[in-house]
Amino acid sequence: MELGPNALIDAPSLWGLLPLFIYIVLIFMNKSNLLATMVGIVVGAILLGHDLGMIADDFATSLGSFVVSIGLIIMLGAALGKLMNESGITETLVYWIVSGLKVDTQNKGRSALMIISIIICGLLGTLGGGNAIIAPIVIPVLASIGLTPTTTALILKNAGEVGLFWGPLTGVTLATLELTDMSYSEYMLVAGLPFGLLWLAGTWIASIYVQKRTEGTEEYDLSDAVEFEHFEIEPKERNATIAFIFSFLVLVIYGVVTEQGTNYAIIVMILLMVIVAIFGRIDPKIAEERIVEGVASMADLFLIFLTIDVLLEMVTAAGGFEALSQFLQHTFTNINASAVMLISSVVGGLGIEAAAVAELQIITDMFKPMIESSGLPLQMFALSLLSATRLTGSIYPTSNMIGQMGIAQSSNTKLMLQGNWISIIPVILFMIIWSIIGLNFF
């Protein structure tokens, strides 16, 4: 993308950040992501001097971009999720885990809930959708051992978010791999596992704190819950679940061993849909309907990814990110790699919520020149991306937080926030320490 003949600015220019600034302001005003990006594109087109034909070319180019391909993968993942629900695979997985762990104490309940949420959200690639499926099945079990709604909400939110960046085929994971040029195994070793395990450890401690302060004052309404004791698995559901697990593992292992790229996830999703439909004995017409439903449920997100890519390309063409990097380097002379890591980690606190992949791209574009000039290893920057995109919802109430409270039947926002603040303390301390000593390992 280039400046048009009637451009109002010369690149690089801090004015090039204006479309992005307007986008963020509109997000803070609780406007829709799609509206915010479209307004930003209009402003960007005026600044760059792009006429209608050039804008059309901008959109056509973005259709083949990395961000939009992630959007397609997320849509296919939602379609797969619909088929998994139709075939009973999701409920079967939850039942097997709960039964296998023999949940009869609060500590076992915490462990089971974390494991289930990580697995289901990691497979489906959605926080709200994944936890909404498992809640009716696990809540009666949790209620029987005394876990309160707010404790449950805290664990569901944080464990589900860990699943989103541990899952090998989720949008967040694939985007991070693409932006940092790492393999999945390397990413998990240097970023995903340490970040996630520390967050889960903090969540465990926080859940004990919340449980002590809500025990005796909160209880579950089990009128709409699925009776766990009467839950039965049909042979068809068992066979479909086994076929899914085996196929998923084989496809993922093959992808890791042969070092497949991001686009490999597309064929994996398609193959898994075929396998689930066949072994789940789903009528082809019903399967088609569920696939369309899943794709349609993520259509708004796909459009957001398309428009955000156009917006970011306009900012890049205007030299907005380059000018910002130059400004920061002149303002903070000799800024080192540790400082770049911490600053980029905090930027996500501004919260471009509900568009994590877009936020990953924005932060990478914004700090790329500083990363290169300071020598910050991309393995360490991957941690910055996780911190920037995942911890936002733990600092102040967001739709992710409120959504999980609703699923868990909790209304105690104060304790939910306190629990989230406690849960991220180990991660924050790790980020500060690792920003200083981590440079010695790369």
C-alpha positions as CSV (number, residue, x, y, z in Angstrom):
1,M,0.0,0.0,0.0
2,E,1.3,3.5,-0.9
3,L,0.4,7.1,-0.5
4,G,-2.1,8.4,-3.1
5,P,-1.5,11.4,-5.3
6,N,-3.7,13.6,-3.0
7,A,-2.3,12.5,0.3
8,L,-2.5,15.0,3.1
9,I,0.7,13.8,4.8
10,D,4.3,12.7,4.0
11,A,5.5,9.4,5.4
12,P,6.6,8.7,8.0
13,S,4.3,10.9,10.1
14,L,2.7,10.6,13.5
15,W,-0.5,11.7,11.8
16,G,-0.5,8.3,10.3
17,L,-1.5,6.9,13.7
18,L,-4.8,9.0,13.6
19,P,-6.9,6.2,12.1
20,L,-5.7,3.8,14.8
21,F,-6.2,6.4,17.6
22,I,-9.8,7.0,16.4
23,Y,-10.4,3.2,16.4
24,I,-9.2,2.8,20.0
25,V,-11.2,5.8,21.2
26,L,-14.4,4.4,19.6
27,I,-13.7,1.0,21.3
28,F,-13.4,2.8,24.7
29,M,-16.8,4.4,23.9
30,N,-18.2,0.9,23.6
31,K,-18.8,1.2,19.9
32,S,-18.7,-2.0,17.8
33,N,-15.3,-3.2,16.5
34,L,-16.6,-3.2,13.0
35,L,-17.9,0.4,13.1
36,A,-14.6,1.5,14.8
37,T,-12.5,0.0,12.1
38,M,-14.6,1.4,9.2
39,V,-14.4,4.9,10.6
40,G,-10.7,4.5,11.0
41,I,-10.4,3.3,7.4
42,V,-12.3,6.4,6.1
43,V,-10.0,8.7,8.0
44,G,-7.0,6.7,6.8
45,A,-8.2,6.9,3.2
46,I,-8.5,10.7,3.5
47,L,-5.0,11.0,5.0
48,L,-3.4,8.7,2.3
49,G,-5.4,10.3,-0.6
50,H,-7.0,7.0,-1.6
51,D,-9.9,7.2,-4.0
52,L,-12.7,4.5,-4.1
53,G,-10.7,2.4,-6.6
54,M,-7.6,2.4,-4.4
55,I,-9.7,1.5,-1.3
56,A,-11.2,-1.4,-3.3
57,D,-7.7,-2.6,-4.1
58,D,-6.8,-2.3,-0.4
59,F,-9.6,-4.6,0.6
60,A,-8.8,-7.1,-2.1
61,T,-5.2,-7.2,-1.0
62,S,-6.2,-7.8,2.6
63,L,-8.3,-10.8,1.7
64,G,-5.0,-12.7,1.2
65,S,-3.4,-11.4,4.4
66,F,-2.3,-13.4,7.5
67,V,-4.9,-11.7,9.8
68,V,-7.8,-12.7,7.5
69,S,-6.5,-16.2,7.2
70,I,-6.7,-16.4,11.0
71,G,-10.3,-15.2,10.7
72,L,-11.1,-18.0,8.3
73,I,-9.5,-20.6,10.7
74,I,-11.6,-19.2,13.6
75,M,-14.8,-19.5,11.5
76,L,-13.9,-23.1,10.6
77,G,-13.2,-23.8,14.3
78,A,-16.6,-22.6,15.2
79,A,-18.1,-24.9,12.6
80,L,-16.2,-27.8,14.0
81,G,-17.4,-26.9,17.5
82,K,-21.0,-27.0,16.3
83,L,-20.5,-30.5,14.9
84,M,-18.8,-31.6,18.1
85,N,-21.8,-30.5,20.1
86,E,-24.2,-32.2,17.7
87,S,-22.3,-35.5,18.0
88,G,-22.0,-35.3,21.8
89,I,-18.2,-35.2,21.7
90,T,-17.8,-32.2,23.9
91,E,-20.1,-33.4,26.7
92,T,-18.5,-36.9,26.5
93,L,-15.0,-35.4,27.0
94,V,-16.2,-33.4,30.0
95,Y,-17.9,-36.4,31.5
96,W,-14.8,-38.6,31.1
97,I,-12.6,-36.1,32.8
98,V,-14.9,-35.5,35.7
99,S,-15.5,-39.2,36.2
100,G,-11.8,-40.1,35.8
101,L,-10.7,-37.6,38.4
102,K,-13.4,-38.8,40.9
103,V,-14.2,-35.3,42.0
104,D,-15.1,-35.4,45.7
105,T,-13.0,-32.6,47.3
106,Q,-12.7,-28.9,46.6
107,N,-9.1,-29.3,45.4
108,K,-10.1,-32.1,43.0
109,G,-12.9,-29.8,41.8
110,R,-10.5,-27.0,41.1
111,S,-8.2,-29.3,39.3
112,A,-10.9,-30.8,37.2
113,L,-12.4,-27.5,36.3
114,M,-9.1,-26.1,35.2
115,I,-8.3,-29.2,33.1
116,I,-11.7,-29.3,31.4
117,S,-11.8,-25.6,30.7
118,I,-8.3,-25.6,29.2
119,I,-9.1,-28.6,27.0
120,I,-12.5,-27.6,25.8
121,C,-11.6,-23.9,25.2
122,G,-8.4,-24.9,23.6
123,L,-10.2,-27.3,21.2
124,L,-13.0,-24.9,20.3
125,G,-10.9,-21.8,20.3
126,T,-13.6,-19.8,22.2
127,L,-13.8,-18.8,25.9
128,G,-17.5,-18.1,26.2
129,G,-18.6,-20.9,23.9
130,G,-16.4,-23.5,25.5
131,N,-17.2,-22.8,29.1
132,A,-20.9,-22.3,28.3
133,I,-21.0,-25.9,27.1
134,I,-19.2,-27.5,30.1
135,A,-20.9,-25.4,32.9
136,P,-24.3,-27.2,33.0
137,I,-22.4,-30.6,33.4
138,V,-19.8,-29.6,36.0
139,I,-21.8,-27.2,38.1
140,P,-23.8,-29.9,40.0
141,V,-20.6,-31.7,40.8
142,L,-18.9,-28.4,42.0
143,A,-22.0,-27.5,44.1
144,S,-21.9,-30.9,45.8
145,I,-18.4,-30.3,47.1
146,G,-19.2,-26.7,48.1
147,L,-17.4,-24.6,45.4
148,T,-19.1,-21.2,45.1
149,P,-20.2,-19.4,41.9
150,T,-17.6,-16.7,42.1
151,T,-14.8,-19.3,42.7
152,T,-16.1,-21.2,39.7
153,A,-16.3,-18.0,37.6
154,L,-12.7,-17.1,38.4
155,I,-11.3,-20.5,37.4
156,L,-13.4,-20.7,34.3
157,K,-12.2,-17.4,33.0
158,N,-8.5,-17.8,33.7
159,A,-8.2,-21.5,32.8
160,G,-10.3,-20.9,29.6
161,E,-7.9,-18.1,28.6
162,V,-4.9,-20.4,29.1
163,G,-6.6,-22.9,26.8
164,L,-6.8,-20.2,24.2
165,F,-3.1,-19.7,24.0
166,W,-2.2,-23.4,24.7
167,G,-4.4,-24.8,22.0
168,P,-2.3,-25.6,18.9
169,L,-5.0,-24.5,16.5
170,T,-6.6,-21.4,18.2
171,G,-6.4,-18.0,16.6
172,V,-4.3,-16.5,19.4
173,T,-1.7,-19.3,19.2
174,L,-1.5,-19.3,15.4
175,A,-1.2,-15.5,15.3
176,T,1.6,-15.5,17.9
177,L,3.5,-18.2,16.1
178,E,3.2,-16.3,12.8
179,L,4.3,-13.0,14.3
180,T,7.2,-14.4,16.3
181,D,8.4,-16.9,13.6
182,M,8.5,-19.7,16.2
183,S,7.4,-23.4,16.0
184,Y,4.6,-24.5,18.4
185,S,7.0,-26.5,20.5
186,E,9.4,-23.6,20.9
187,Y,6.6,-21.2,21.6
188,M,5.2,-23.5,24.4
189,L,8.6,-24.0,25.9
190,V,9.7,-20.4,26.2
191,A,6.3,-18.6,26.4
192,G,3.1,-20.6,26.6
193,L,3.9,-23.0,29.4
194,P,5.7,-20.7,31.8
195,F,3.1,-17.9,31.3
196,G,0.2,-20.3,31.6
197,L,1.5,-22.3,34.5
198,L,2.2,-19.2,36.6
199,W,-1.2,-17.8,35.8
200,L,-2.9,-21.1,36.8
201,A,-0.8,-21.1,40.1
202,G,-2.0,-17.6,40.8
203,T,-5.5,-18.6,40.0
204,W,-5.3,-21.6,42.4
205,I,-4.3,-19.3,45.2
206,A,-6.9,-16.7,44.3
207,S,-9.6,-19.3,44.2
208,I,-8.9,-20.3,47.8
209,Y,-9.1,-16.6,48.8
210,V,-12.4,-16.1,47.0
211,Q,-13.8,-19.4,48.3
212,K,-13.1,-18.5,51.9
213,R,-14.9,-15.1,51.4
214,T,-18.0,-16.5,49.6
215,E,-18.5,-19.8,51.4
216,G,-21.8,-19.7,53.3
217,T,-23.0,-16.6,51.4
218,E,-23.2,-17.9,47.9
219,E,-24.9,-21.1,46.6
220,Y,-26.0,-22.5,43.3
221,D,-29.4,-22.6,41.6
222,L,-29.4,-26.0,40.1
223,S,-32.8,-25.9,38.5
224,D,-31.3,-25.7,34.9
225,A,-28.3,-27.9,35.4
226,V,-27.7,-31.3,33.9
227,E,-27.9,-34.1,36.4
228,F,-24.5,-35.6,36.4
229,E,-25.6,-38.9,38.0
230,H,-28.1,-39.5,35.2
231,F,-25.7,-38.5,32.3
232,E,-25.3,-41.4,29.9
233,I,-23.0,-41.8,26.9
234,E,-24.2,-43.7,23.9
235,P,-21.9,-46.0,21.9
236,K,-22.1,-43.6,19.0
237,E,-20.9,-40.7,21.1
238,R,-18.1,-42.8,22.6
239,N,-16.9,-43.9,19.2
240,A,-17.1,-40.4,17.8
241,T,-15.1,-39.0,20.7
242,I,-12.4,-41.6,20.4
243,A,-12.1,-41.0,16.6
244,F,-11.9,-37.3,17.2
245,I,-9.2,-37.5,19.8
246,F,-7.1,-39.9,17.8
247,S,-7.5,-37.8,14.6
248,F,-6.7,-34.6,16.3
249,L,-3.6,-35.9,17.9
250,V,-2.3,-37.4,14.7
251,L,-2.9,-34.2,12.7
252,V,-1.3,-32.0,15.3
253,I,1.7,-34.2,15.7
254,Y,2.1,-34.4,11.9
255,G,1.9,-30.7,11.7
256,V,4.6,-30.2,14.4
257,V,6.9,-32.8,13.0
258,T,6.7,-31.5,9.4
259,E,6.8,-27.9,10.6
260,Q,3.6,-26.9,8.8
261,G,2.6,-23.2,8.6
262,T,-0.5,-21.4,9.8
263,N,-2.5,-22.4,6.7
264,Y,-2.2,-26.1,7.7
265,A,-4.9,-25.4,10.4
266,I,-7.4,-24.9,7.6
267,I,-7.1,-28.5,6.2
268,V,-7.0,-29.8,9.8
269,M,-10.3,-28.2,10.6
270,I,-11.9,-29.5,7.4
271,L,-10.7,-33.1,8.0
272,L,-11.8,-33.0,11.6
273,M,-15.3,-31.8,10.5
274,V,-15.5,-34.8,8.0
275,I,-14.4,-37.2,10.7
276,V,-16.8,-35.9,13.3
277,A,-19.7,-36.0,10.9
278,I,-19.0,-39.5,9.8
279,F,-18.3,-41.1,13.2
280,G,-21.0,-39.0,14.8
281,R,-23.4,-40.3,12.2
282,I,-24.7,-36.8,11.5
283,D,-27.0,-36.5,8.6
284,P,-25.2,-34.6,5.8
285,K,-28.0,-32.0,5.7
286,I,-27.8,-31.5,9.4
287,A,-24.0,-31.4,9.3
288,E,-24.2,-28.7,6.6
289,E,-26.6,-26.7,8.7
290,R,-24.3,-26.9,11.8
291,I,-21.3,-25.9,9.7
292,V,-23.1,-22.9,8.3
293,E,-24.3,-21.9,11.8
294,G,-20.7,-22.1,13.1
295,V,-19.3,-20.0,10.3
296,A,-22.1,-17.5,10.5
297,S,-21.5,-17.1,14.3
298,M,-18.0,-15.8,13.6
299,A,-18.8,-13.7,10.5
300,D,-18.6,-10.5,12.4
301,L,-15.1,-11.4,13.7
302,F,-14.0,-12.3,10.1
303,L,-15.1,-8.8,8.9
304,I,-13.3,-7.2,11.9
305,F,-10.1,-9.0,10.9
306,L,-10.5,-7.9,7.3
307,T,-11.1,-4.3,8.1
308,I,-8.4,-4.2,10.8
309,D,-5.8,-5.4,8.3
310,V,-6.8,-2.6,5.9
311,L,-6.6,-0.1,8.8
312,L,-3.2,-1.3,9.9
313,E,-1.8,-1.3,6.4
314,M,-2.9,2.3,6.0
315,V,-1.2,3.2,9.3
316,T,2.0,1.4,8.0
317,A,1.8,3.1,4.6
318,A,1.5,6.5,6.4
319,G,4.6,5.6,8.5
320,G,2.7,5.9,11.7
321,F,4.4,3.0,13.5
322,E,7.8,4.1,12.1
323,A,7.3,7.7,13.3
324,L,6.1,6.5,16.7
325,S,9.2,4.3,17.1
326,Q,11.5,7.2,16.2
327,F,9.7,9.4,18.7
328,L,10.0,6.9,21.5
329,Q,13.6,6.3,20.8
330,H,14.4,10.0,20.8
331,T,12.3,10.6,23.9
332,F,13.7,7.6,25.8
333,T,17.3,7.6,24.6
334,N,19.1,4.2,24.5
335,I,16.0,2.3,25.3
336,N,17.0,-1.3,26.0
337,A,15.5,-4.6,25.3
338,S,14.1,-5.1,28.8
339,A,12.3,-1.8,28.6
340,V,10.8,-2.6,25.2
341,M,9.6,-5.9,26.6
342,L,7.9,-4.3,29.6
343,I,6.4,-1.4,27.7
344,S,5.0,-3.6,25.0
345,S,3.5,-5.9,27.7
346,V,1.7,-3.0,29.3
347,V,0.3,-1.5,26.1
348,G,-2.3,-4.2,25.9
349,G,-3.8,-2.9,29.1
350,L,-5.5,-0.3,27.0
351,G,-7.5,-3.3,25.8
352,I,-8.7,-3.7,22.2
353,E,-11.1,-6.3,23.7
354,A,-12.8,-9.1,21.7
355,A,-10.2,-8.8,18.9
356,A,-7.1,-10.4,20.4
357,V,-5.6,-11.4,17.0
358,A,-6.0,-7.8,15.8
359,E,-4.4,-6.6,19.0
360,L,-1.4,-9.0,18.5
361,Q,-0.9,-7.5,15.1
362,I,-1.2,-3.9,16.3
363,I,1.3,-4.4,19.1
364,T,3.8,-6.1,16.8
365,D,3.6,-3.4,14.2
366,M,3.9,-0.7,16.8
367,F,7.0,-2.1,18.5
368,K,8.7,-3.9,15.6
369,P,11.3,-1.2,14.9
370,M,12.1,-0.9,18.6
371,I,12.4,-4.7,18.9
372,E,14.9,-4.7,16.1
373,S,16.9,-1.7,17.3
374,S,17.1,-3.0,20.9
375,G,17.8,-6.6,20.0
376,L,14.9,-8.0,22.0
377,P,14.6,-11.7,21.1
378,L,11.2,-12.6,19.6
379,Q,11.0,-15.5,22.1
380,M,10.8,-12.9,24.8
381,F,8.5,-10.7,22.8
382,A,6.1,-13.6,22.6
383,L,5.6,-13.3,26.4
384,S,4.9,-9.6,25.9
385,L,2.2,-10.5,23.4
386,L,0.6,-12.9,25.8
387,S,0.7,-10.4,28.6
388,A,-0.7,-7.6,26.4
389,T,-3.6,-9.6,25.1
390,R,-4.6,-12.0,27.9
391,L,-4.2,-9.9,31.1
392,T,-6.5,-7.0,30.1
393,G,-9.6,-8.8,31.2
394,S,-8.1,-9.4,34.7
395,I,-7.4,-5.7,35.4
396,Y,-10.9,-4.3,35.1
397,P,-14.4,-5.6,34.2
398,T,-14.6,-6.6,30.5
399,S,-17.1,-8.7,28.6
400,N,-14.9,-11.8,29.0
401,M,-15.0,-11.4,32.8
402,I,-18.7,-10.6,33.0
403,G,-19.5,-13.4,30.5
404,Q,-17.8,-16.0,32.7
405,M,-19.6,-14.7,35.8
406,G,-22.9,-15.2,34.0
407,I,-22.0,-18.7,33.0
408,A,-21.0,-19.5,36.6
409,Q,-24.1,-17.8,38.0
410,S,-22.0,-15.2,40.0
411,S,-22.8,-11.6,40.5
412,N,-20.0,-10.7,42.9
413,T,-17.9,-8.4,40.7
414,K,-15.8,-7.0,43.6
415,L,-14.5,-10.4,44.7
416,M,-14.1,-11.5,41.1
417,L,-11.9,-8.6,40.4
418,Q,-9.9,-9.1,43.6
419,G,-9.4,-12.8,42.6
420,N,-8.2,-11.8,39.2
421,W,-5.7,-9.2,40.6
422,I,-4.3,-11.9,42.9
423,S,-4.1,-14.4,40.1
424,I,-1.9,-12.3,37.9
425,I,0.7,-11.3,40.5
426,P,3.0,-14.3,39.7
427,V,2.8,-13.5,36.0
428,I,3.7,-9.8,36.6
429,L,6.6,-10.7,38.8
430,F,7.9,-13.2,36.3
431,M,7.6,-10.7,33.4
432,I,9.7,-8.1,35.4
433,I,12.4,-10.6,36.4
434,W,12.5,-12.3,33.0
435,S,12.8,-9.0,31.1
436,I,16.1,-8.5,33.0
437,I,17.6,-12.0,33.1
438,G,16.0,-13.6,30.0
439,L,18.4,-11.8,27.6
440,N,21.1,-14.1,28.9
441,F,19.4,-17.2,27.5
442,F,18.9,-16.1,23.9
